[in-house]
Amino acid sequence: MQYLMAIDAGTGSVRVVIFDTKGNQISVAQKEWNHLEVEGVPNSMTFDTQTNWGLTVWCIQEVLKSARLKGSDIAALSATSMREGIVLYDKEGEALWGVANVDARADAEVRFLKEHYEGIEEAFYKISGQTFALGALPRILWLKNNRPELYAKVASVSMIGDWILAKLSGVIATDPSNGGTTGIYSLKERDWDASMAEKVGLKSDIFPPSLETGTVMGTVTSEASKLTGLSTSTKVVMGGGDVQLGAAGLGVVKEGQVAILGGSFWQQVVNIKSTVVPPENMSLRINPHVINGLSQAEGITFFSGLIMRWFRDAFCDMEKLEAKERGIDVYAVMEEKASKVPVGSHGILPIFSDSMKYGKWYHAAPAFINLSIDPEVCNKASMFRSLQENACIVSAINLEKIKEFTDLDFNEIVFAGGASKGKLWCQILADVTGCTIKVPKVKEATALGAAMAAGVGAGIYESMVTAAEDLAVWDKEYLPDAENHSKYKEIKERWQEVYENQLKLVDRGLTQSMWKAPGV
């Protein structure tokens, strides 16, 4: 029997998943990783290629071992990754420098571009659907300004998922869905626009081939085979961005379909035609989909999953012990307790990620507003529920912005990622949005999307669309409660007003922003 391997390089971890050709998950191996802040470089998030390659190799070895499979059993593999994160290479194809997705070191470079090239961000946004907030141009310019000896050696650039595929195949390339998030890309042409780099004084000959998702790049090299246990006959296939492949893994492959990916970050995406011009106010980001002819209008909620991890590790030691004794996940224990908390979490309003404001994007200082000293009201359960509610509220606001831009209407949302494992979180999302929430049987939709890409390359599936339609299987549906939906509308309006006032404290220098886009 043939199997497919997906490698998912997320913001907080790398995981490797093996699927059979029917889309059933066979085994998974995962390692958390951390991104490094460079001393003296504020807001830096360096991607440690050396350490992280070792973690990736371990996961590949472990997933084969746990599945009791040989490398030759894997017909093909593909990779996906956090978007916006980039790796730069020298002429030998060795990684020189990498940054994770929310690296925000290039503040001065963004300001320089805006001040010295009037209207350039707006002009590039019309072509690429991206602003400088998470784009590659300011980061590469930072390298040129601050590490000129490294910049001089740069011969190629790719995304982090592409870096994994390059390590396995020896071929550096990217795809539209992931490469498009650099902002050096054309939505319409689905290819690099090197003239953008040339216009701001950067190298314009560093852009590798752009291959559609599902394209065979080669096979596993002998060197990578020795390290990982994979076979040199295993095909290495172009993958894509985590959100877009996640959408494909959910069957969201046609215009007007909607998905929320609940991982380290939460992304809300709506499929639109690739000919749609991005909104003039730059309120949303527009990305190429992994489906040729489609793009995605996207909202992002920052750090939702990572905030939950922080809350778990900072406050839930007792729940960890209880979860261990009962043999269940600690988040399941927390949800049991939170389910007894009423809608609105006794008025607690978490202040973490703002809704999408892509043109001028920054967050207030992290906070919980309306805490009480009554332990029956303000406790771990109510604070945990408030975080769940808040992620859903910000998602709903972002989807409202997308509706306004696209004129598309929808009453069904596909929900996947780690957050969709929580029954309470799914129901809250239904109640907040007023939409039916469909949860897939395979929760790791991003990895399934990467496996689909591998299967297309191996000739197992005809296309990403047919693979998605065949493999997307539904587990549960959650219907909205009309009374709760009405309550959440009021809470959402109150939260937006409170958040605006919290931003004013940042503006006055009284509190420190949780995250701020470079140049803001």
PyMOL commands that set and color helices and strands:
alter all, ss='L'
color gray80, all
select helices_A, chain A and resi 49-67+107-116+120-128+136-146+148-151+160-169+176-182+195-199+222-228+242-249+304-315+317-326+330-338+345-347+380-406+418-421+423-433+445-457+464-471+482-507
alter helices_A, ss='H'
color red, helices_A
select strands_A, chain A and resi 3-9+13-20+25-32+74-81+86-89+95-99+156-159+185-186+191-192+216-219+235-241+258-262+266-273+285-288+294-301+349-351+367-369+412-416+436-440+474-478
alter strands_A, ss='S'
color yellow, strands_A
deselect
rebuild
show_as cartoon
